[in-house]
């Protein structure tokens, strides 16, 4: 377990916390026309996709030999993964996987964007749908990783958030905070929409 670190790296990643706040203030007068059904379906998609992404990460760690105990039972993996350091593991990834990984990340963003475009009309609602799906996906990803391999062991564990265009590294609490702020911002300005 690491001590609390306030800042993510590179420095501009910290500005992501301003997106849900700025969106909230931009949307608060006009509101967002998002139906409860839309948010439920976005949530189901994002949670499912978060589990798929967590599974892929587990498979990548195992393929790269970075997941202690992966040849045993799941409980052995969970016990052995307590010492896992995602921020250090990136140096141990084979170059072939490091070539594929940014493409997987780009595909993930594209899928979340497509589901948001399909699920809402109007630019504000589409952006809000993307933020909602992204936030739920992110929370679902960390919850799934914890459920599968018991990582992260703490909200203070360092993680590599993205590799595009350079590695983004922060403690796990940071992306979860941004995701929670996004969900609160959207829920706080949503108007009932008939669908």
C-alpha angles and dihedrals in degrees: 000000000000127000119257114286118192100196132063122212130272094038096236091064087074089066089070088081088068095060098077091042093050091044091051093053092044094049101037097089098046099028127208123276100220121144121224087240091057092052092046092052092045088050093050092048093046095047091049091047091047089057091049091050092049089050091052090051090051090050092048092050090049093046091051092047091244098118110085114221096008092141091060132062124308091254089055089052091048092051095045096045094066088090094048115125112198092188091057096039093069089073089057097052115112114248091243091061092043088057093052097040098072089049090053089050092050090049090051092054091046092052092050090048093049093050089050092050091047093046101051142034123220127042096260093050092046092051090046090049090052091049091047093049092044093049094048091043090052094048090044091050094055093041090051093047089051092047093049103040105002092247129164092047090187139013085243093064113117118241137185101236099185139345097211115132093345131348113289110208128186142135115278093250091068100064090040090053092049089048093049091048090051092052092047093048093052095043089048095057102031117123121201109267124192113234 
